[in-house]
Amino acid sequence: MGGSRVQVNKPHKTRFSSKSSRNLHKTAANDRITNAKSERNFAKGARAARVQRNKMIRKQKKDAVLKERRELTGSKSPPRVIVLFGLSATVDLDSLSDDLTSLLSKQSSGVLSPTVASPEYRTRTTVLKAPRGDLLSCMEMAKVADLLAFVTSASYACEGTDSCYIDSFGDQCLSVFRSLGLPSTVVFIRDLPTELKQRNELKKMCTSTLSSEFPEDCKFYPADTKDELHKFLWLFKEQRLKAPHWRTQRPYIMAHKVDAVHDDHSGKSTLLLTGYLRARSLSVNQLVHVSGAGDFQLSKIEILKDPFPLNLKKNDDLMDSDEVHDSEAIGSLAPDPQNQEPLVVENEPDPLAGEQTWPTEAEIAKADEDQKLKKIKKKTLPRGTSEYQAAWIVDDSDKESSDGEYDYDDGMVLDEGGDVQVGNEYLDIDGDGASIKFGDSEDELDNDSVMMEADSLTREKIQDELKELKEKHAADEEYPDEVDAPLDVPARKRFAKYRGLKSFRTSSWDPKESLPQDYARIFQFDNIKRTQKHILAKALEMEQEIRDGCIPVGSYARLHIKEVPNAVASKLSVLGKTIPITACGLFQHESKISVLHFSVKKHETYDAPIKSKEELIFHVGFRQFVGRPLFSSEFINTDKNKMERFLHAGRFSVASIYAPISFPPLPAIILKRTGEDAPPAVAAVGSLKTIDPDRIILKRSILTGYPQRVSKRKAAVKYMFHNPEDVKWFKPVELYTKCGLRGRIKEPVGTHGAMKCLLNGVLEQRDTVCMNLFKRSYPKWTSHHFPLSDV
């Protein structure tokens, strides 16, 4: 078509486009104009409200940043902690620390304090040096560091590591620091040449080599002269430091001074920790955890005069009237007995808690008489008889049953209390023959998890035990969970605690069934996530309001921690001279014992096998626990999890322990003692996953047999059992083969444990017939929950 006319399409034929236009003809003309104006005004007001709200949000963010900057550079903020860590053995940290401290304090001689207030840089700083070769001290310093300064030498080249500027110890510590969560980091480059071209080239090469080891925002500074350090400090005073999230949730104090007041009569001491409060405000009614020592209550908090004021004139004017010195208290807080958090560790179960009615005096007297008769005469019962069934057996039938088909060499008698005694082993009866709890000789984890004391073993015996442990670890990797039925003990007795499952994923298992006695000592929440949310909201509210009995962040205070054992207080006083002693505030319920689950992975530098239920030391945030974990793998689509006998390298596992409650997320560093005098080594790293006593961990044992004769879908299998009674006992359990077939036991064959099996396919002669048996496993209770409580 020619011309410049625009194509116009026919509009859609509709009578009413909306409900409002449907009734438009019923409205008067004046009302239509009024409604249109009101709609326009409403739209205009909504837009103005949005603009005003966005303006308010921007102003609030700007005010928060300005407030944070004032707090960082003001006298109310605690000193910033700089930790110097040498990446190689050739780095001289002493000279670097002296140069930094002298720049901040403007002193050229004399003994310099690690904490310095600098009016020139408008900041207060504490400079700490990480000791070479002491992993535990380096970890404790990294937990409290505001700035982690890694120091490397440009002239150092090492072998055996990925980076030529980091040796093996530096690489190990760096991996541990990453697991803890790195704060703000910088890298100091030392020993650069004086010639400018070589200096720039070497600095560029060092930066490009080390940049992959540190976060993206990590800065590299030359640190050979005081002028270069001066440039760093000028930027450091305005730097906005970041800290790991877990460290900002709880108040903590890094002790500058550790003292103890001993009481020889009670055997307890009052531990005095003096330092600056950081992260959050602390209430005198809160519980505190002292690193390695445990959880305690506070008897008093003293607020002291700041020994390192940033503005001397202002502080002098405030303190002249009182004429106080640095260590004199200017305030004191005492706990309120009604509001103070009680120190509850274990639950004290009531033995009558399950009783529904209170017995009468006549019933009590009759029960005593029956108990006396039980002590006088014992009944001989057939194997598998429950206590309820035993009540219906009269005395005359006892002799008859002893001569019948249930006559066993080991006489089974019913003792008082409903325990079955076989020889010297006591077995609990649950009323089901398949669930009789016999003394489990297979529980090698319980028997072998704690090695004998070093003083009672020779070097040859220790080497033999270690060799045997390594062989078991290698066998578990090659043939996981496979066990052999013993020749001298019937399999129905050996695996009496076990049961078969039709499907590991869908078969039911009651989490409250047959719980151990240790579960009566722990605590459990109905909804742990809701409880944690409520407690964190309550702590935030206390932080915003600054209630009575709380000291604000930045206060220089002395904590009076009561009822600390004398040996622990003496040990802390000695350790306080070399490593920082930290006391952190605890949330509600965090002193109570429960079942904690950690997602852990074996550290790449640790080669020795780690067995389940071995004693390990857990560093969880600021807290330290001693636990004997049970390792397990995790399945997503089921409520059951399979136990692992060893912690295998290269994959994550779940470690479950009895320990005081800690609310996640928290990092976890797991250490293992290697000897009496040797320092503990890093065995695994990970994080706190959840708190759940109902998590089901099943130990699997696989019985294996080998085909003797095969006829299509039928086969005669031997070596799985050694007597026909065991074959009949385990007949209901399903079989499977390593090539994917499934089947069942049809009948026993002969007298040596062979059996006829029926499968869903043709069995090959080289295949292996397997049977899965499961029982629930639990962590091991420790004699002490904290590393220093056994000194």
Secondary structure, DSSP 8 states (H G I E B T S, - for coil): --SS----------S-SSHHHHTGGGS-HHHHHHHHHHHHHHHHHHHHHHHHHHHHHHHHHHHHHHHHHHHHHSTTS--EEEEEEESSTT--HHHHHHHHHHHHHT--SS---SEEEETTTTEEEEEEE--TT-HHHHHHHHHH-SEEEEEEETT---SSSSSTT--HHHHHHHHHHHHH---EEEEEEE---SSHHHHHHHHHHHHHHHGGGS-TT-EEEE-SSHHHHHHHHHHHTT------GGGGSS-EEE-SEEEEEEETTTTEEEEEEEEEEESS-EETTS-EEETTTEEE-EEEEEEE--SS-S-HHHHHHHHTTTT--TT-EEEEE---TTTS-----S----TTTT-SS---HHHHHHHHHHHHHHHH--EE--TT--HHHHTT--SHHHHHHHTSTT--SS-EEE-TTSEEEETTEEEE--S-GGG-B---TT-HHHHHSS---GGGS-HHHHHHHHHHHHHHHHHHHHSTTEE---SSS-HHHHTTT-B--S-TTTS---TTTT--GGGGGS---S-HHHHHHHHHHHHHHHHHHT-TTEE-TT-EEEEEEEEEEHHHHHHHHHHTTTS--EEEE--TTTTSEEEEEEEEEE-TT--S--BTT--EEEEETTEEEEEB-EEE---SSSSEEEEESB--TTSEEEEEEEEE---S--EEEEEE--SSSS--EEEEEEEEEEE-TT-EEEEEEEEEEEEEEEETTEEEEESS-SSHHHHHHTTTS-EEETTS-EEEEEEEETTTTEEEEEESS---TT--EEEEEEEE---B--S-SSGGGG-
